[in-house]
Amino acid sequence: MSPHARTQRTVVRRSLAVGLPLALVSAIAVAGTATGTTQHGGRDAGPRVTGSAVLGEIPLAQFSNRLLPGTVGDDRGVDLGGLGSDIYPAGRKGEFWTVTDRGPNGQIKVDGKKRRTFPVPGFDPAIVKVRVSGDTVRVLRAIPVTTAEGTAVTGLPNQAKRDEAPYTYNARTPLSYDPNGLDTEGIVRAQDGSFWLADEYGPSLVHVSPRGRVLARYVPKGLGLEGADYPVVEALPGILLQRKINRGFEGLALLPNGDLVLAVQSPLSLPDQDAGEGSRNARLLRFSPKKRAVTAEYAYRFDPVGVVDPGEDDTSELKISSLVAIGGNSLLVQERTDRTSRLHRVALPGGAGILGGVWDDPTTSPSYEQLEDPAAADVPVLGKELVIDLGTVAGVPGKVEGVALVGRRTLAVVNDNDFGMTDGPEAFDAEGRLVDSGVETSVTFVRLSRPLLG
């Protein structure tokens, strides 16, 4: 063996500890899967996985009812999952803030048309603090996201005709819309202890108190959301009303000066769905909490889908699910499909970018989304530099949605396991119990080839 050869060893250990503590601040020990990399010769030959831990089984009803008693009557055999929507460092080594998405959901075709199912409609999205230690993910604290009165916001869609209609687990019985509902995805924690969450429905930016109560929900101008039990502020560009269904905000980053940067997960449907499906032109927004306003909008262009995910030819599979601030006005931007992802370093320029210009006018033709070469049309597209292709690193799971920088050259990535759900009528057995996909929530550490920070 050459002095620079490396041997990768994967160790799988799994144990279960079921049940929640009476106090939310107590630890929930759950077991996982550890992967380690052994390097010989002292030379760093490339990025590699240095460890991974998996969340074990915690019944969803038990978890939810400890936070808000009576919210979930029957969890249909679903365990806590969906924590992979995002990950944000919590200060101490190995500790992170995560956020669930809207809860277990899937799709079933009925009479040739897809219906969105919510098998646990009472589920309330939660902010969850975890600790990763060895092969164990431990839930340290869980905070339910609630209205001003402390009731569940739920993860149900907000508005008929704009959002997908919700149905029961078997897609046979309609459920009610909920104007309070949030499809939470991105999370950061401000210096005052409050949280900011990215939501796909509005799309919206949600400010949440340290105890989980929604302080304000910032939505696009013209959304007209009525009936919410918290303040709704139309402060975002109206062009965002053209977001693709289920593809609103996902990525969220907190810059050192306190500004927030949000990413629309996919290109807008401008002028129509077909244009959005075939586009590689995405948008990032800069929001000032002090001004409570968007101060810049940036044009971002995906790489071709076959570059991001070799063998994939469907451009609509491209998504941005994570943004990471890496000092000053620099970001990591994740380009992904459900199988793999790549991270690019991006520097945010001064000025308002395309905010308020012709590309924010829905009547502009061709739209920004339709441009094959935005730079040739004098659109100030953000420059980018590839940092890492996670698809080339052994041990990184699929559907990574959250990324955090840990130290100068290590990333923590978390996958979305969709609560063990799959699409189609086979997701549940004849008794209405989940047929689990076997995909687990994992936090994986990846050491980079070179430091991101000086």
Backbone hydrogen bonds in HBPLUS format (Angstrom, degrees):
<---DONOR---> <-ACCEPTOR-->    atom                        ^
c    i                          cat <-CA-CA->   ^        H-A-AA   ^      H-
h    n   atom  resd res      DA  || num        DHA   H-A  angle D-A-AA Bond
n    s   type  num  typ     dist DA aas  dist angle  dist       angle   num
A0005-ALA N   A0002-SER O   3.08 MM   3  5.32 169.4  2.09 113.9 117.0     1
A0026-SER N   A0023-ALA O   3.05 MM   3  5.53 163.6  2.08 114.9 120.2     2
A0028-ILE N   A0139-VAL O   2.88 MM 111  5.06 141.7  2.03 138.7 150.4     3
A0139-VAL N   A0028-ILE O   3.23 MM 111  5.06 140.6  2.40 141.3 141.3     4
A0048-ARG N   A0447-ARG O   3.10 MM 399  5.45 146.2  2.21 139.8 150.1     5
A0447-ARG N   A0048-ARG O   2.83 MM 399  5.45 157.9  1.88 170.4 164.7     6
A0050-THR N   A0445-PHE O   2.91 MM 395  5.60 159.4  1.96 141.5 148.2     7
A0445-PHE N   A0051-GLY O   2.79 MM 394  5.30 170.5  1.80 159.1 161.2     8
A0053-ALA N   A0443-VAL O   2.96 MM 390  5.43 153.1  2.03 144.9 153.2     9
A0443-VAL N   A0053-ALA O   2.90 MM 390  5.43 152.9  1.98 153.3 162.0    10
A0055-LEU N   A0441-THR O   2.86 MM 386  5.48 161.9  1.89 158.8 165.0    11
A0080-LEU N   A0058-ILE O   2.69 MM  22  5.46 158.9  1.74 159.4 165.3    12
A0063-PHE N   A0059-PRO O   3.07 MM   4  6.36 162.6  2.10 154.5 159.4    13
A0060-LEU N   A0078-VAL O   2.97 MM  18  5.81 164.5  1.99 147.8 145.7    14
A0064-SER N   A0060-LEU O   2.88 MM   4  6.02 174.9  1.89 156.1 157.5    15
A0065-ASN N   A0061-ALA O   2.89 MM   4  5.83 166.7  1.91 150.5 154.8    16
A0066-ARG N   A0062-GLN O   3.24 MM   4  6.21 136.6  2.44 137.5 146.2    17
A0067-LEU N   A0064-SER O   3.04 MM   3  5.30 129.9  2.29 100.5 113.6    18
A0068-LEU N   A0064-SER O   2.88 MM   4  6.14 172.9  1.89 163.0 163.7    19
A0071-THR N   A0068-LEU O   3.25 MM   3  6.03 149.8  2.35 150.5 148.8    20
A0078-VAL N   A0075-ASP O   2.95 MM   3  5.48 160.4  1.99 119.4 125.6    21
A0434-LEU N   A0076-ARG O   2.79 MM 358  5.97 159.1  1.83 160.5 162.7    22
A0088-TYR N   A0097-TRP O   2.83 MM   9  5.04 145.5  1.95 147.5 156.3    23
A0097-TRP N   A0088-TYR O   2.68 MM   9  5.04 166.0  1.70 157.1 160.0    24
A0090-ALA N   A0095-GLU O   2.98 MM   5  5.32 165.0  2.00 132.0 127.3    25
A0095-GLU N   A0092-ARG O   3.03 MM   3  5.50 161.3  2.07 139.0 137.4    26
A0132-VAL N   A0094-GLY O   2.68 MM  38  4.97 162.0  1.72 146.7 152.5    27
A0096-PHE N   A0130-VAL O   2.88 MM  34  5.42 158.0  1.93 150.7 157.3    28
A0130-VAL N   A0096-PHE O   2.83 MM  34  5.42 160.9  1.86 159.3 165.1    29
A0098-THR N   A0128-VAL O   2.76 MM  30  5.14 148.9  1.85 142.2 153.0    30
A0128-VAL N   A0098-THR O   2.87 MM  30  5.14 159.3  1.91 132.5 139.0    31
A0100-THR N   A0126-ALA O   3.04 MM  26  5.66 165.9  2.06 161.9 166.0    32
A0106-GLY N   A0117-THR O   3.14 MM  11  5.14 146.1  2.26 126.5 135.0    33
A0117-THR N   A0106-GLY O   2.84 MM  11  5.14 166.0  1.86 136.2 141.0    34
A0424-GLY N   A0107-GLN O   2.74 MM 317  5.97 163.4  1.76 159.5 165.0    35
A0108-ILE N   A0115-ARG O   3.07 MM   7  5.39 153.1  2.15 144.2 152.2    36
A0115-ARG N   A0108-ILE O   2.83 MM   7  5.39 148.7  1.93 136.8 146.1    37
A0110-VAL N   A0113-LYS O   2.82 MM   3  5.35 163.8  1.85 146.5 146.4    38
A0113-LYS N   A0110-VAL O   3.09 MM   3  5.35 168.6  2.11 113.2 116.4    39
A0167-TYR N   A0116-ARG O   2.91 MM  51  6.04 134.1  2.12 152.7 164.5    40
A0118-PHE N   A0167-TYR O   2.76 MM  49  5.98 152.7  1.83 162.6 166.0    41
A0123-PHE N   A0120-VAL O   3.02 MM   3  5.76 168.5  2.03 127.1 130.1    42
A0145-VAL N   A0125-PRO O   3.03 MM  20  5.87 165.0  2.05 160.9 156.8    43
A0127-ILE N   A0143-ILE O   2.84 MM  16  5.02 164.6  1.86 154.1 152.8    44
A0143-ILE N   A0127-ILE O   2.73 MM  16  5.02 164.0  1.75 155.3 160.6    45
A0129-LYS N   A0141-ARG O   2.82 MM  12  5.09 160.2  1.86 147.0 153.6    46
A0140-LEU N   A0129-LYS O   2.79 MM  11  5.49 154.4  1.85 146.7 154.5    47
A0141-ARG N   A0129-LYS O   3.36 MM  12  5.09 158.4  2.41 134.7 134.7    48
A0131-ARG N   A0138-ARG O   2.75 MM   7  5.04 148.9  1.84 143.0 153.7    49
A0138-ARG N   A0131-ARG O   2.79 MM   7  5.04 165.0  1.81 151.0 156.3    50
A0133-SER N   A0136-THR O   2.94 MM   3  5.30 165.5  1.96 157.0 161.3    51
A0136-THR N   A0133-SER O   2.99 MM   3  5.30 160.8  2.03 124.8 130.3    52
A0146-THR N   A0212-GLY O   2.94 MM  66  5.98 159.3  1.98 135.2 140.4    53
A0214-VAL N   A0146-THR O   2.94 MM  68  6.17 159.9  1.98 161.5 162.9    54
A0147-THR N   A0151-THR O   2.80 MM   4  5.38 153.2  1.87 149.8 158.6    55
A0150-GLY N   A0147-THR O   2.97 MM   3  5.12 159.8  2.01 107.4 113.9    56
A0148-ALA N   A0229-ASP O   3.39 MM  81  6.47 169.9  2.40 153.5 156.4    57
A0182-LEU N   A0154-THR O   3.11 MM  28  6.60 157.5  2.16 147.1 147.6    58
A0178-ASP N   A0157-PRO O   2.76 MM  21  5.91 172.8  1.76 162.3 164.0    59
A0163-ASP N   A0159-GLN O   2.95 MM   4  5.61 164.7  1.98 160.5 162.0    60
A0175-LEU N   A0166-PRO O   2.83 MM   9  5.27 160.4  1.87 138.8 135.0    61
A0168-THR N   A0173-THR O   2.90 MM   5  5.45 146.0  2.02 148.7 159.7    62
A0171-ALA N   A0168-THR O   2.90 MM   3  5.25 166.4  1.92 121.6 125.0    63
A0181-GLY N   A0178-ASP O   2.92 MM   3  5.22 154.1  1.98 112.0 120.3    64
A0200-GLU N   A0183-ASP O   3.09 MM  17  5.40 155.0  2.15 134.4 139.9    65
A0185-GLU N   A0198-ALA O   2.78 MM  13  5.39 146.6  1.89 162.5 164.9    66
A0198-ALA N   A0186-GLY O   3.01 MM  12  4.68 152.5  2.08 120.1 124.9    67
A0188-VAL N   A0196-TRP O   3.12 MM   8  5.48 144.5  2.25 148.9 156.6    68
A0196-TRP N   A0188-VAL O   3.04 MM   8  5.48 160.4  2.08 149.8 152.7    69
A0190-ALA N   A0194-SER O   2.86 MM   4  5.50 155.5  1.92 155.8 163.3    70
A0193-GLY N   A0190-ALA O   3.04 MM   3  5.46 161.3  2.07 116.4 119.8    71
A0195-PHE N   A0208-VAL O   2.82 MM  13  5.03 164.0  1.85 150.7 155.4    72
A0208-VAL N   A0195-PHE O   2.82 MM  13  5.03 175.3  1.82 153.9 154.2    73
A0197-LEU N   A0206-VAL O   2.81 MM   9  5.01 160.3  1.85 146.9 153.7    74
A0206-VAL N   A0197-LEU O   2.83 MM   9  5.01 174.5  1.84 155.3 157.0    75
A0199-ASP N   A0204-SER O   2.88 MM   5  5.03 153.3  1.95 164.2 160.2    76
A0204-SER N   A0199-ASP O   3.17 MM   5  5.03 156.7  2.23 121.9 128.7    77
A0205-LEU N   A0218-TYR O   2.96 MM  13  5.08 153.2  2.03 141.6 149.2    78
A0218-TYR N   A0205-LEU O   2.77 MM  13  5.08 168.4  1.78 161.5 158.0    79
A0207-HIS N   A0216-ALA O   2.84 MM   9  5.30 169.8  1.85 164.2 167.4    80
A0215-LEU N   A0207-HIS O   2.72 MM   8  5.45 157.9  1.77 148.1 155.1    81
A0216-ALA N   A0207-HIS O   3.40 MM   9  5.30 156.1  2.46 135.7 136.8    82
A0209-SER N   A0213-ARG O   2.81 MM   4  5.21 167.0  1.83 147.4 149.2    83
A0212-GLY N   A0209-SER O   2.85 MM   3  5.08 164.9  1.87 115.0 119.3    84
A0217-ARG N   A0231-PRO O   2.93 MM  14  6.27 146.1  2.05 150.2 161.1    85
A0233-VAL N   A0217-ARG O   2.85 MM  16  6.05 163.9  1.88 148.9 154.3    86
A0219-VAL N   A0233-VAL O   2.81 MM  14  6.02 160.4  1.85 149.8 156.3    87
A0235-ALA N   A0219-VAL O   2.97 MM  16  5.97 119.4  2.35 149.3 165.9    88
A0236-LEU N   A0219-VAL O   3.04 MM  17  5.55 165.9  2.06 136.1 132.6    89
A0223-LEU N   A0220-PRO O   3.24 MM   3  5.75 152.4  2.32 138.4 135.4    90
A0221-LYS N   A0236-LEU O   2.90 MM  15  5.86 148.5  2.00 153.8 150.0    91
A0235-ALA N   A0233-VAL O   3.06 MM   2  5.69 119.0  2.44 110.2  93.7    92
A0240-LEU N   A0237-PRO O   3.14 MM   3  6.01 166.3  2.16 122.1 125.8    93
A0241-LEU N   A0238-GLY O   2.99 MM   3  5.72 168.3  2.00 121.4 125.2    94
A0242-GLN N   A0239-ILE O   3.08 MM   3  5.90 166.3  2.10 119.1 123.3    95
A0243-ARG N   A0240-LEU O   3.06 MM   3  5.49 145.8  2.18 121.4 119.9    96
A0269-SER N   A0242-GLN O   2.84 MM  27  5.46 166.5  1.85 161.6 158.9    97
A0247-ARG N   A0244-LYS O   2.95 MM   3  5.18 141.7  2.10 141.1 134.8    98
A0265-GLN N   A0248-GLY O   2.79 MM  17  5.70 177.5  1.79 157.0 157.8    99
A0250-GLU N   A0263-ALA O   3.22 MM  13  6.14 156.6  2.27 168.2 175.0   100
A0263-ALA N   A0251-GLY O   3.05 MM  12  4.95 149.0  2.15 136.0 133.9   101
A0253-ALA N   A0261-VAL O   2.91 MM   8  5.16 150.1  2.00 146.5 154.9   102
A0261-VAL N   A0253-ALA O   2.94 MM   8  5.16 154.5  2.01 142.7 148.2   103
A0255-LEU N   A0259-ASP O   2.84 MM   4  5.32 163.0  1.87 161.7 165.4   104
A0258-GLY N   A0255-LEU O   2.92 MM   3  5.39 163.8  1.95 122.4 126.1   105
A0260-LEU N   A0287-PHE O   2.88 MM  27  5.07 172.8  1.89 155.2 157.6   106
A0287-PHE N   A0260-LEU O   2.76 MM  27  5.07 163.5  1.79 147.1 152.8   107
A0262-LEU N   A0285-LEU O   2.81 MM  23  5.17 157.1  1.87 148.5 156.4   108
A0285-LEU N   A0262-LEU O   2.83 MM  23  5.17 156.1  1.89 144.1 151.8   109
A0264-VAL N   A0283-ARG O   3.11 MM  19  5.83 175.3  2.11 173.4 173.6   110
A0320-ILE N   A0265-GLN O   2.92 MM  55  4.68 141.6  2.07 123.5 135.4   111
A0276-GLY N   A0272-ASP O   3.29 MM   4  6.65 159.1  2.34 150.8 156.1   112
A0277-GLU N   A0273-GLN O   2.92 MM   4  6.14 157.8  1.97 156.4 162.9   113
A0278-GLY N   A0274-ASP O   3.23 MM   4  6.40 145.8  2.36 144.1 151.2   114
A0279-SER N   A0276-GLY O   3.28 MM   3  5.14 159.4  2.32 100.3 106.4   115
A0302-PHE N   A0280-ARG O   2.77 MM  22  5.03 160.6  1.81 154.6 157.9   116
A0282-ALA N   A0300-TYR O   2.66 MM  18  5.04 151.4  1.74 162.7 167.3   117
A0300-TYR N   A0282-ALA O   3.01 MM  18  5.04 171.1  2.02 139.2 136.7   118
A0284-LEU N   A0298-TYR O   3.01 MM  14  5.02 161.2  2.05 140.6 146.2   119
A0298-TYR N   A0284-LEU O   2.74 MM  14  5.02 164.7  1.76 147.3 152.7   120
A0286-ARG N   A0296-ALA O   2.85 MM  10  5.02 167.1  1.86 146.3 145.7   121
A0295-THR N   A0286-ARG O   2.80 MM   9  5.68 152.8  1.88 146.5 155.9   122
A0288-SER N   A0293-ALA O   2.86 MM   5  5.58 170.2  1.87 164.9 162.0   123
A0292-ARG N   A0288-SER O   2.65 MM   4  5.55 126.5  1.93 144.0 161.2   124
A0293-ALA N   A0288-SER O   3.33 MM   5  5.58 147.9  2.44 138.4 144.7   125
A0297-GLU N   A0352-ALA O   3.05 MM  55  6.12 159.4  2.09 135.5 136.5   126
A0354-ILE N   A0297-GLU O   2.87 MM  57  5.42 151.4  1.95 154.0 155.0   127
A0382-LEU N   A0299-ALA O   2.88 MM  83  6.11 166.5  1.90 167.0 166.4   128
A0307-VAL N   A0304-PRO O   2.90 MM   3  5.36 148.4  2.00 113.0 122.9   129
A0308-VAL N   A0304-PRO O   3.20 MM   4  6.62 157.5  2.25 153.7 160.0   130
A0309-ASP N   A0305-VAL O   2.81 MM   4  5.88 165.7  1.83 151.9 156.7   131
A0312-GLU N   A0309-ASP O   2.91 MM   3  5.63 163.6  1.93 151.4 154.4   132
A0317-GLU N   A0314-ASP O   3.02 MM   3  5.81 167.6  2.04 124.0 127.8   133
A0318-LEU N   A0315-THR O   3.09 MM   3  5.84 172.3  2.10 124.8 127.1   134
A0319-LYS N   A0336-ARG O   2.96 MM  17  5.33 139.1  2.13 147.0 155.5   135
A0336-ARG N   A0319-LYS O   2.90 MM  17  5.33 159.1  1.94 154.7 159.7   136
A0334-GLN N   A0322-SER O   3.12 MM  12  5.40 161.3  2.15 166.8 162.2   137
A0324-VAL N   A0332-LEU O   3.00 MM   8  4.93 151.4  2.08 138.6 144.7   138
A0332-LEU N   A0324-VAL O   2.72 MM   8  4.93 142.6  1.86 138.9 151.4   139
A0326-ILE N   A0330-SER O   3.03 MM   4  5.54 171.5  2.04 134.2 136.1   140
A0330-SER N   A0327-GLY O   3.00 MM   3  5.73 157.4  2.06 140.9 148.1   141
A0348-LEU N   A0329-ASN O   2.80 MM  19  5.35 172.7  1.81 163.1 165.6   142
A0331-LEU N   A0346-VAL O   2.80 MM  15  5.17 157.4  1.85 152.9 160.4   143
A0346-VAL N   A0331-LEU O   2.84 MM  15  5.17 157.7  1.89 148.5 152.8   144
A0333-VAL N   A0344-HIS O   2.81 MM  11  5.20 155.6  1.86 146.9 155.2   145
A0344-HIS N   A0333-VAL O   2.94 MM  11  5.20 162.0  1.97 140.3 145.6   146
A0335-GLU N   A0342-ARG O   2.84 MM   7  5.35 167.5  1.86 163.0 167.2   147
A0342-ARG N   A0335-GLU O   2.82 MM   7  5.35 156.2  1.87 154.1 161.9   148
A0337-THR N   A0340-THR O   2.92 MM   3  5.53 159.9  1.96 161.6 164.1   149
A0399-LYS N   A0338-ASP O   2.83 MM  61  4.45 128.1  2.10 120.2 132.3   150
A0390-LEU N   A0341-SER O   2.93 MM  49  5.63 131.2  2.18 148.3 163.1   151
A0343-LEU N   A0388-ILE O   2.91 MM  45  5.44 164.5  1.94 161.3 166.5   152
A0387-VAL N   A0343-LEU O   2.79 MM  44  5.60 172.1  1.79 157.3 158.0   153
A0388-ILE N   A0343-LEU O   3.38 MM  45  5.44 157.7  2.43 138.2 142.6   154
A0345-ARG N   A0385-GLU O   2.69 MM  40  5.06 162.6  1.72 151.0 151.0   155
A0385-GLU N   A0345-ARG O   2.95 MM  40  5.06 142.7  2.09 136.5 147.7   156
A0355-LEU N   A0352-ALA O   3.17 MM   3  5.60 161.1  2.20 133.9 134.6   157
A0357-GLY N   A0354-ILE O   3.19 MM   3  5.55 168.3  2.20 130.8 130.7   158
A0360-ASP N   A0357-GLY O   3.03 MM   3  5.53 160.6  2.07 113.7 119.9   159
A0361-ASP N   A0358-VAL O   3.07 MM   3  5.19 159.6  2.12 107.8 111.4   160
A0364-THR N   A0361-ASP O   3.05 MM   3  5.63 168.2  2.06 122.3 126.2   161
A0370-GLN N   A0367-SER O   2.98 MM   3  5.20 139.5  2.15 102.7 114.3   162
A0371-LEU N   A0368-TYR O   3.21 MM   3  5.46 159.6  2.26 108.4 114.5   163
A0376-ALA N   A0373-ASP O   2.99 MM   3  5.49 130.3  2.24 112.6 125.0   164
A0377-ALA N   A0374-PRO O   2.92 MM   3  5.12 140.5  2.08 102.7 114.9   165
A0379-VAL N   A0374-PRO O   3.03 MM   5  5.25 159.1  2.08 144.0 141.6   166
A0378-ASP N   A0375-ALA O   3.03 MM   3  5.03 147.3  2.14 111.8 111.3   167
A0381-VAL N   A0379-VAL O   2.81 MM   2  5.73 124.3  2.12 116.7  99.9   168
A0392-THR N   A0389-ASP O   3.07 MM   3  5.80 166.9  2.08 120.8 124.9   169
A0393-VAL N   A0390-LEU O   3.16 MM   3  5.28 165.9  2.18 109.0 113.0   170
A0396-VAL N   A0393-VAL O   3.44 MM   3  6.21 159.2  2.49 141.3 139.9   171
A0416-ASP N   A0399-LYS O   3.06 MM  17  6.02 158.6  2.11 163.6 162.9   172
A0401-GLU N   A0414-VAL O   3.08 MM  13  6.33 151.3  2.16 154.0 159.2   173
A0402-GLY N   A0414-VAL O   3.26 MM  12  5.10 167.7  2.28 150.5 149.0   174
A0414-VAL N   A0402-GLY O   2.92 MM  12  5.10 156.3  1.98 141.3 144.9   175
A0404-ALA N   A0412-ALA O   2.82 MM   8  5.11 145.6  1.94 148.1 157.9   176
A0412-ALA N   A0404-ALA O   2.81 MM   8  5.11 161.9  1.84 147.7 153.2   177
A0406-VAL N   A0410-THR O   2.66 MM   4  5.14 168.9  1.68 162.7 162.9   178
A0452-LEU N   A0408-ARG O   2.74 MM  44  5.69 161.0  1.77 164.1 162.7   179
A0448-LEU N   A0409-ARG O   2.77 MM  39  5.28 176.1  1.77 162.9 164.3   180
A0411-LEU N   A0446-VAL O   2.83 MM  35  5.09 165.8  1.85 148.6 151.6   181
A0446-VAL N   A0411-LEU O   2.81 MM  35  5.09 159.9  1.85 147.3 154.1   182
A0413-VAL N   A0444-THR O   2.83 MM  31  5.28 165.5  1.85 153.8 158.4   183
A0444-THR N   A0413-VAL O   2.85 MM  31  5.28 166.4  1.87 157.1 161.0   184
A0420-GLY N   A0417-ASN O   2.97 MM   3  5.77 159.6  2.01 122.5 128.4   185
A0421-MET N   A0418-ASP O   2.88 MM   3  5.47 163.8  1.91 120.1 125.6   186
A0437-SER N   A0420-GLY O   2.97 MM  17  4.86 148.0  2.08 121.5 130.9   187
A0427-ALA N   A0424-GLY O   3.19 MM   3  5.95 163.0  2.22 122.5 124.5   188
A0435-VAL N   A0427-ALA O   2.79 MM   8  5.37 165.8  1.81 148.6 144.9   189
A0429-ASP N   A0433-ARG O   2.83 MM   4  5.42 158.6  1.88 150.9 154.3   190
A0432-GLY N   A0429-ASP O   2.92 MM   3  5.23 162.6  1.95 115.7 119.6   191
